Amino acid sequence: MNARLIITGNVQGVGFRAFVRNRAIKNNITGWVKNLDDGSVEALLSGSQENLDKLIEITRRGTPWSKVSDVVVTYSEDREEYSLFEIIS
């Protein structure tokens, strides 16, 4: 299962991508995370539904330095294969 997330709020310049990457690795999620030009962050997560749900909830809470306004989640049955979780530009 894949989930595409668009995270809005104060989520750039506060270590948010590294936070998502670290939590993804801990939850056996592969994929990527990147900053978008509009100030939001996009992530593509691939893993089990249970692990996706955990990571999405963690993402909604954010870090002590971030302020998440919204997380829009779109699920897909596509199983793009990722061997790791990375921060892309």
C-alpha positions in Angstrom: 0.0 0.0 0.0 1.2 3.5 -0.8 0.2 6.8 0.7 1.0 10.2 -0.7 1.0 13.0 1.9 0.9 16.8 1.5 1.9 18.4 4.9 1.2 22.1 5.3 2.1 24.5 8.0 5.5 25.5 9.4 7.3 22.4 8.1 10.3 23.7 6.2 13.6 24.7 7.8 12.7 22.9 11.0 14.2 19.4 10.4 10.8 18.0 9.4 12.0 15.9 6.5 14.7 14.3 8.6 12.1 13.7 11.3 9.8 11.9 8.8 12.7 9.9 7.4 13.8 8.7 10.8 10.3 7.7 11.8 9.7 6.0 8.5 12.8 3.8 9.0 11.7 2.9 12.5 8.3 1.9 11.2 9.5 -0.2 8.2 8.3 2.4 5.6 10.1 3.0 2.4 9.7 5.9 0.0 10.7 9.6 0.0 10.1 13.0 1.4 10.7 16.4 -0.2 10.0 20.2 0.2 7.6 21.8 -2.2 8.0 25.3 -3.6 4.8 26.5 -1.8 6.3 25.8 1.6 4.6 22.4 2.2 6.2 19.0 2.3 5.3 16.0 0.2 6.0 12.4 1.1 5.4 9.1 -0.6 5.2 6.2 1.9 5.1 2.5 1.1 4.4 -0.2 3.6 1.7 -2.1 5.5 -1.5 -0.3 6.3 -0.8 -0.5 10.0 2.7 1.0 9.7 1.4 3.7 7.3 -1.3 4.6 9.9 1.3 4.9 12.6 3.6 7.2 10.5 0.7 9.4 9.3 -0.3 10.0 13.0 3.3 10.8 13.9 3.5 13.2 10.9 0.3 15.0 12.0 1.9 15.7 15.4 5.2 16.9 13.9 8.2 18.0 15.8 8.6 20.4 18.7 9.9 23.0 16.1 7.2 22.5 13.5 3.6 23.4 13.4 1.5 21.1 11.2 -1.6 22.7 9.9 -2.9 19.8 7.8 -2.0 16.5 6.3 -3.8 15.4 3.2 -3.5 11.7 2.5 -4.2 9.9 -0.8 -3.9 6.1 -0.8 -2.9 4.0 -3.8 -2.7 0.3 -4.4 0.4 0.9 -6.5 3.3 -0.9 -5.1 6.2 1.1 -6.4 9.3 -0.6 -5.0 11.6 1.4 -2.8 14.5 -0.2 -1.0 14.9 2.6 1.5 13.5 5.9 2.7 15.2 9.1 1.4 15.1 12.8 1.4 15.0 14.1 -2.1 15.2 17.6 -3.5 
